[in-house]
């Protein structure tokens, strides 16, 4: 049934394209690329399928089989040389607009819009060249950059934008100056640029969610409880009532999509689940009962691990004695059972790096370390599926709102041709996709990883060091 919903818009689109030949080349849809001699990690299995071939036609995977596959004479053939072919990676929590231009959230007030946009484009390119073919924006971004990427004007991954961060006054994403916060104060720049919006009560939350949808949001992000890096919200504080969260859930449902919420504590995660939220961001301080509930109800858990590594105390923003350092100490202390509980109940966990306020180099090191830390706690296979098939399954929660309705994060016929070829076997050695045990003390490494030899997104090759 779901497929039928897409049929009519596609027929209309096909008619529109037929009337505009300058926009699309007739042979684009049937361009073939044949990958031979590869071992496949398909996004789900814990073993590689050896001696395989993959045929890509247009932007989709057409055939996957052992040995040889017939292809047209004009197909581009890439011999994988017994390397691993796998799905492109998916980071389910990025902030492309909030990374690289200011060192703290207050700094966003002084950033220039063209710098924010240019930095976001640089971040997007960096993600793709690191092997990330899809990212989900976890707030701070409409769909303008996404559209430029989809049109091939800017190089970057597919983006699922969330629009402005929606949070309450004095919440995790209230970054306004005291002057802007005072009753009758001026509108803050973060509000004017729709990076973050303060919304209190059901009506304001509905309006904010609808504004985000008008800016192309594919899902709605709310901050429903205290954060670690933010100033005005104690870690234990509750941001929104269940009824307020329900207001956003209702608006999202009107657009056939879902709400994701920033929440650390058991209380705020439980309130979000009671309100019908489908994806929990962070959530590290939950109790066993709630982990079990998330697993039983099929809730997606966008769980970052680097932020719960003791290494984070080495960052000046989180040093012992600082306000954020104090919050981090409590958060880490109250999440001691996290690893054991995730292993016991096996909820649907998706890869979440959550880089904010960092330079390009710091962002790279953060991504590398998040992969390492996650795998150190939960294993290589768990890390890989969190950034491929499980993330692809979560993307389907966007329903008719989904700008990329075919399957992401898997190597199978009909899925998008978002493909990496890497040296070695990532199930045994995650360094081949960039996992590194160092974070703040990592050497700057430049763009991309030498071990990622081929990067294809939407059937188009962005890197190939094999031929
Ligand atoms: Zn975030």
Boltz pocket constraint, residues with backbone or C-beta under 6 A from the ligand:
constraints:
  - pocket:
      binder: B
      contacts: [[A, 93], [A, 94], [A, 95], [A, 138], [A, 354], [A, 356]]
      max_distance: 6.0
